[in-house]
Amino acid sequence: MSTVKSVLFGTALVSALLVSSPSTALNNDTEQGTGQNLTAKLDGCYLKNISERVLCGTLTVPENYDLPDGLTIDLNFAVLPAVSENKKPDPLLILAGGPGQAATELAAMIDRIFKDVRRQRDILLIDQRGTGKSFPLGCQLNHVEEMVKTDEQADLQGIAVECLGQFDGRDLTQYHSVNAIRDFEQVRAYLGYPQVNLYGGSYGSRAGLVYMREYPQSVRAAVLDALAPVQVVVGPFGTFGAQSFHQLLERCQNSSACNSTFPDLYQTYQDALLGLEQQPQLLTVNDPLSNERSDVMITAGRFTSVLRVGLYHPTTRQMLPYVIQQTALGNYTPLIGLLGSTLGQSEMYMGLTLSVLCSEDLRRATPELLAADADNDFIGGRTGDAFVEMCRAWPQAERPAEWFEPVHSDIPTLLLSGALDPVTPPVWGDMAAETLTNSRHLVAPHGSHTIIGHTCANRIAATFIDSIDLAALDDSCLQQQKPAPFILNSNGKGL
């Protein structure tokens, strides 16, 4: 689950058949299409960081499918056309993570990762309702004001109230996973694709499972990366974050160069954490986004949040021992730099994040679950507590119990996990595989969160989407991958 803008607050922020409506009528007219005549329905456009002209369009759907004559949402989507003129009829549909990321804003990364798939298949990017240009539920908050607050001063419930006030007149309980999949199915039918292949990473893996459950006839194959099965509660990440952090500590201890440079790294971390709990540090620095001089309060919560997000990717994991050591010594420049790298990632639409998690997950988070998750020596209960606080102010609705029953499917499905993942551990992939009878679960020993972007898993996925032969897949490149070296000093040298 993605956690981009949340570091501002010192937290660790990350169905049924369609009813008759004007949009559903589109299904009857285009169900037998092949997706070959897209230019008649779409316009040429340019997406960020993609130099070529691609295809874009919109489709209007009801905000509430039970009220087809009520408020509507204009879904925004884009197609990266296949390179081959003799393309396959079934595209790769990208299900973005978060919840709260917009698929079209990830276009450049997706184009790079799935270049092999695109040789023969279109890539379809749909902004989930509440993200991107599909009635975005972004929260316009005062960046400067939030950065100078201590952990105790951060009013998370007030932040949620302020965000909520920006969407008067809208029923935010309609921005949930099942409606998102209804929307995606509408776009598939409108474009005339007989079926789609799915790629879902992180929260997108859950969206993929929902798609497989709701519209199995529309899914040819699925690649689900960093599994978050529907039966688990997403939001409290203390336990898994601590597991990943201790894997980092163990690897550093077993590396002579890392261990000699950062002896007793665990105690160094505890010392840095205690120091910031006792005395947060107000600094004037170059803003990590604008490079303008601004104030930032370095707190224990902000420190742990940056470290937890840093565990998501091998490139940032390798920096953490150095960041911890320098923070303990009172040099906060490396920490500020890492904070800037997380803030510079794709935007999270916090209103959509809360609309999904508050009703679908946090309502199932019992006091016992939250207490167990908080019982760790890394970040405590900061993630779970933060979501609970924000959800107190956010509109919620009771969801049907069957939404959270394990998804049973025989659709060919490739499951991917990273052994070092601080959010969606491999055990969740094993859990999903129990009821996916035509699946195979591959684990990257040195992979972290959503391994498609930092291992050879993208090549394996491309082979699978082409052949749908799970048994023939060769995962030796995952097993042979070497861990990234640790950064040992300010020059970036590491072993």
N, C-alpha and C positions, 0 to 999 in steps of 0.2 A: 504494500500500500504506500502510495506516494506521500511525502511529507515535506513540502517545499516551503511555503510562506509561514508555516507554523513556528519556525524558530524565532519569529518576532515576539512571540508570547511566552517563550521559555517552555513550550510544550512540544510534544512529538507528533503534531499534526502532519497525517495521512488523512405460468400465470394463466390467464384464461384466454379463450378464443376471442378474436376481435368482434366487437359489436358493429352493427351496421352504421356506417358514417360515410360522408363524402370521400374520405381518404380510402376506406376499405374497398370502395367500388373500383379503385385502381387495380386491385389485385385480380379481379375477374378479367380485365382487359389485357393484362400483360403477363399473366402467370406462365404462359408457354413460350415467352421470348427467350432470347439467348444473350441479351446484353450487347449485341453487335451494333446497334444503331443508336448509340448514346448521343451523338452530336445533335440529333434532332431534339433532344430533351435538355441538353446541358449547354453551358456557355464556356468558352475558353477563359482561363484565368491563370493567375500566378500565385503561388503559395510561398511563404517565407523560406528563403534559403534554397529554393528550387528554381533553377534558371530556365527550365523549359516551361512551355505553356501546357497546362493540364486542363481538366474539365471540372466544372463546378455547377451546383444546382441547389435548389431548395424544394422542400415538400411540406405542405401544411398538414398537421395532424391535430387532433383534439388534445387540449391539456388533460381533460378527464374523458376517457373513452366511454364512460357511462353517460356523458353529457355531450353528445356529438355536435350539438348546436351551440355549445358554450364557447369559452375562450379557446384560442388555438396557439400552436407553436409552429414557427417556420423552422424546420430542421435544415441545418446546413450540412452539405456533404461535398466531397470531391472524389474524383476518380483519377488515379495515375494509370493511364492506358498501358496495356501490355505492349512490349516492344515488337513482338511478332505479329504479322498480319494474320496469320493462322492461329489466333489465340484460342485458348480453352474457354468454354462458356461460363465456367464457375470462377469468380474472382476470389481474392483473399480479402476478407473483411477484418479490419483492425478494430478490436475492442480496447479502448484506452483504459489506463489504470486510474488510481486515485482511491475512491471515486472522486472525480473532479477534474480530470485532465480532458482536454479537447483533442480529438483524433487529428483534425486538420492541422493543428499547431505542432504535431509531431511528424509532419509529412517528410521533412528532409531526413530525419533519422530513420523513419520507416523505409523510405526509398533506398537508403544506403544498406540497411540490414537485409532487406528482402529483394535485392537486385536480381538474384537468381530466380526467385518466384516470378518477378515482373517480366521476365523474358517471354513467358507464355500466358500470363494471367494479369488481368486488371487488379489493381489494389484499390479497395473501396474504403474511404475514410468518412465516417459520420460523426459529427459532433453530438455527443449524447445530450439529450434535453438538459438544460441548465449549464452547459459549457459552450465555449467558443462563441459561435454566432447562432446557436440554437437556444434563444432566450437565456443568455448567460446569467447565472446566479453568482456573479463575482461580488465581493464585498469591498467597497471603497473605504479603506481605513487610513488613518494618519500614520504613515510609516515612521516619521520622525518621532512623534509622540510615543508610540509603542516601544521604540528602541531604547528609551531612557527610563522605562519603568523597571522596578524590581519585581521579583517573582510574586511577592505579596501584593504589590500594587496592581498587577495585571488582573483586570476585571473581565474574565472570560465570558461570564454570563452577559455582562454589559456589551461586550463585543458582538455576541450573537444577537442581542436585541437591536443594536445599531444596524447590523447587517440585515436583519429581518425587516426593518422599517423601510428598506429600499425596494421592497417587492409587494407593496400594498395591493390588494385586489387579486392576487394570485394564490392558488391553492397549492402550497409547497408540498403537501402530502402526496401529490400526484407525480412528484419527481423521484421515482423509485426504480428499482432494477427491472421489474416486470414491464412497466410502461416503456422503459428504454428499449427493451427487446421488441416490444410491439412496434415501436417506432422504426427500429432497424429492419424488421420484417416488411414494413410498409415500403421502405426505400428499396429493398431488394426486389419486391414485386413491381414497383414503379419502373425500375430500370430494366426489368425483363430478364434478370438472371434466374435461371431455373433452380440453382442452388448456390451456396457460398461455402468457402472454406473459412474457418475461423482462426484468428490468432488473438488470444487474450492474455495479457500479462498482468499479474498482481490482481487488483480488483477486476480487471478485464477477464481473468480466468473464471471468476464467479459469474460475470455476465455471459461468458461462453457456456457455462453449465446451464444457466437459465435458458439460453437460446436452444440448447440441445434438448432440454425438457419441454419447452413450450412449442417449438417448431422443428421437430426432428426430421421431418420430410424436407426441410429447406437446407439442411447441413450435410455436406458431403464428407467433410473431415474437420478435425479440430486439433490445434496446437495450443495447449494451455500451460503457461509458464508462471512459476511462483504461485502455486495453487492456494486459493482461499475458498474451500468448499462451502456450500450454502449452510451446512450444519454447524459451522464454527462461528464464534463471535469475534468480529474484527474490531479493533480499537485499542484494547489493552495489549501493549506489546512489550511489557517489562520483562517477562520470562524469556521470550525469544531474543530480545535485545541483549539480555545478560548472557545467554548461551553463546551468541555470536561474539560478544566482547571477550568472554573467557577463551574462546577459540583463538582470538587475536593474541591474548596474553600468552597462551601456551605456545603459539608459533614463534612469538618473539623470544620467549625463554629458550626455545630449542634452536634458535639461531644465534651463533656465537657473536656475530657482529651486532645484532639487535640487543642481545642480552648484556653485552659489555657496554653498549652505548646508553641503554635504558635499563639499568639494573633495578629489580623489584618494581616493575612498571605498575603493578596493581596498587602498591602502597603509594606510589607517586600520584596515581589517579585519585586515591582517597584523600591524600593531602591537598591536592588542588581543589577537589570538591568541597572539603571542609573549609578551606580558606575562603572560597567564594560564598559559602553559606553564611559564614561569619561576617564577611566584609565584601559585598559586591563592589566592583570597580567601575566607576564612571570615567570613560575615556573619550577623548576627541580624536577621531580617526578620519581617514578618507572613507566615505560611504562605499560599501562594497558593490553597490549598483551604479551610482552616479559619479563616484570618485570625488565628490564634493566633501568638504570638511563638515563633519557632523558628530553629534554625541551618541554614544552607545553605552548602555549599562551591561557589563559582563557579570552575569549572575550564575548561580549553580544550575538553575533550570536551563538557561540558554547554553551553558557549557555542555550539559548532558544531551541536550537536544541536538546540538551540532555534531557531537560524537556519534549519536545513534544514527543520524542520517548519513554520517560518514562511513558507517558500516555497510551501506547499501551496495557499494561498488568497489572493486579492487583498486582502482586508481586513488580513491580517497581513503580506503582502509590502510594502505601502505603509509599514509601520512600521520595516522593517529598516535603512534608512540611519540613522535617528535612533537606533535601538538600538545599532548598531555604533559610531556616534560617541560616544554617552554611555558605552558600555562602555570604549572607549579612553581616555576622560577620567576613568575611575574611578567613574562614577555607574552603579550596577548596578540602580537601581530600574526603568527601562524593561525590562531583560532579565528581571528577576523577574516583572514584570507579564506579559510575553509567555510566560514559563514557566507561569504560572498559567492562562493562556488555553488552553494545550495540555493541561495536566493536567485541566482542567475538561471536556474532551470525553468522548464515550462511552467506556466501559471497554473495554480490550482484554484478552481472555482469553489470557494469555501461553502457557499450556500447549497450547492449540490452535494458536497461532501456531507454536510450535516443532514440534509434531507434524506439521504440514503442511510447513513450510519445510525442516526438517532432512532429511526423507526425499525430498521432491519436488524440492527446489532445491539445497540446499547440497551434496548428494552429487554433483551435476553441476558444482559450482563448482571448476574446475581451478585449480592454483596460478597458471597463466598468466592466467586470467580475473580472479582476485582481484588479482594484481599490476597488471594493466592498469587495473582499476577504481580502485585506490589511487593511481594516477599522476595526481593532480589537485591543484590549489592551493586547494581549498575545505575539504574535510573529510578528505582522504587516504583511508585504507582503514578508517575507523572502523566503518562499517556492516558490511562483509563480515567484518572481524576479529571483531566482537562476535558475530555469528551463528555463525561457526566455533567460537568458544570455547564458547558455550552448547550447541551441538549435540554437542560431545564427550561431554556427560553425558546426552544425551537418547536414548531408545530410537529406533532407526531400522530401516527395512526397505527392501530392494531393491524398486524399483517397475518394472513392465514397461516396456520401451523404447517400446512403442506409446502409452503415456500422453503422451509428449512429442513425438509427431509432429504436424505442423500439422493442425488440424481442418478437414476438408473438409465443406462444407454448402451447400445451396441455400435454406435457410430465410431469409426476408426479415430482414435484419439491418442496423440503424443503428449505425454506429461513431462514437464521439465522442472527441475529444482536445482538450487545451489546449496551445497552443504553448509555454507557460511551465512545463509540468509537470516537477517535479524528480524524479519517480519512474518514470512510465510515459510516455515521450515519444511524440509523434505517429508516429515511425518504427515503433513497435510496432503502432500501428493500421494502418499501411500493410502491415506484415508479416502481420497477421491477415487483411486484406482479400484477399491474394493467393489464398487458398484458400476464401474465402467468395464464391461466384459470384453471389449475389443480395444484395450489400451496397453501402452507400455510406458513405464516411468524411468526416465534417465536422470541421474544426479551427477552434477559437476563437482568434483571434490574441492576445487578451489573457486567455485562460482559463488556469487552472492545473490542479490535480488534481481529477478528477471534476466536469466543467463543468456537470452537470445542476443543481447547487445554487447556482451563482453567475453563470449566464448565462441566455439565453432558450432554452437547449437543452431545458428541461422542456416548453416549449410545442411545440417541434418534435417531441419524442418523443411527446407526446400525439396530435399530428396523425398521426404515423406509425403508432402503435398502432391508431388508429381506421381508417386507410385502407390500410395496408401498401403505400403507393405511394411508393417511394423517390425516383423521378424528379421527382415533383411537389413535394417538400419545398423550402421557401424558407428558405435559411440566411442571408439578408441581415442579419437582426438580430444574428447572431454577428459578421459582418464589420464591422458599424457600431458595435459596442460600444466605448465609450471606456475607456481604462485608468483605474484608480482613482488619485487624486492621492496623492503622497507626503506623509507626515506630516513636517513640518519642525521642530516644536518641541513642548514639553510641553503646549501648549494644543490640540494636535491640528490646527492649521492647516496646510494643504498645498496644493500646486499640481502 
